[in-house]
Amino acid sequence: MAVTVYGFATTGKLFVEHCATRNVSRSGCCIHLQTRPQADAALALRLLRWGLSAKAASQLLYQIVWIRKDGDGWLIGASSLGPADLYSLAFPGTP
C-alpha cells in the first residue's frame, strides 16, 4: 500500500516521504524509506489514495521496532500504537 510517512530523521529534522509498505498486518507494518528515522521515535503514516495524501485522512501512529539497511535505504519494522491500523483502512470489513 502507498503511504506518506512523517517522522524525525537521525539528524533531528522532520521528514516527509512517500513510500510503499512491504507487508501489513493489524499489529504493524514494514516499510522501505530513503531517510533513516530516529530509532526511538514514532512514525505517523497516512494512506495514499490515487497517489494523493488527503489532508482529512487519518494519521496512524507506529512505533519503530527495528531498522535494517536495505540497498539505498532503510527497511523499517513498526508496531501500531492505536486501535486503528493500515490493514483496517485498506481492507475495511475484513476479519
N, C-alpha and C positions, 0 to 999 in steps of 0.2 A: 504494500500500500504506500502511496505517496504521502509524505508528511512534511510539515515545516517544523524544524526543531529550534528552540530558543534555549540558550544556556550561557554559561560562563566558560571561556577558554582558559587554558593554563596561564595565559598572560594576564588574566583577571578582567579582560574585556568581554562585554556581551557580544554574542554572535547569533546570527540567524542563518539557517541553512536548510535548503530543500533537499530531501533525500528519500529513499525508499526503504521500507522495512525488509529485513531478510526473513523474519518469521514473526508471528504474532500469536499470543495466547491471552487468556483472560488475566493471567498474572503478570505478564510482561511482554517485552519485545526485544528484538535485536535489530540494530540499525548500523549503517556504514556512514561515517562522517569524514569530511576532509579536515575539519577542525578538531583538535584534541581538546575535549572538555576537561574541566577540573574533576578529578576522581571522586571527590566527596560531595559534589553538587548534584542538585536535582535538575532534570531537563523538563521543559514544557513542550508538549507535542500537539500539533493541530493537524487534523486530517485534511489533505488537499482533495478537492473535487475539481475535475476538469483542468488541473494544473493551477488552480487558484486557491488561495487560503482565505476563506470567508472571515471577515472581521467579527461576525456574530457567532462563529463556530466556537465550540468549547475547546479550551486548552486543557490537556490532561497532564498531570504531573507524574514523572517517573524518576525513581532513584537509580543512579548508576550502580550496578553490581560488579561489573568487570569491564576492562578496556584492554583490547589487544591491537597491536599494529597489524594492518591488513593492506598490503600493497602501498598505494599512495595515500592512505588514510587510516582510519581507526574503526574497528568493529566494537560496538558498544552493546553490552547486555544490560537491560534496565527492567526494574520491577515497578509495577503500577502502585501509586501511592493513594489512590482513591477508589471509590466504588465503581466509577465509570472507567472504561478502558477502550483502546482502539478496536479490539475484536468486536465488542458490543456495538460500537458505532458503525463499523464496516459491515457487520452481519447482524442487523437487528432481528430479534425474534428467534435466534438460534439458541438451542440449549447448551 
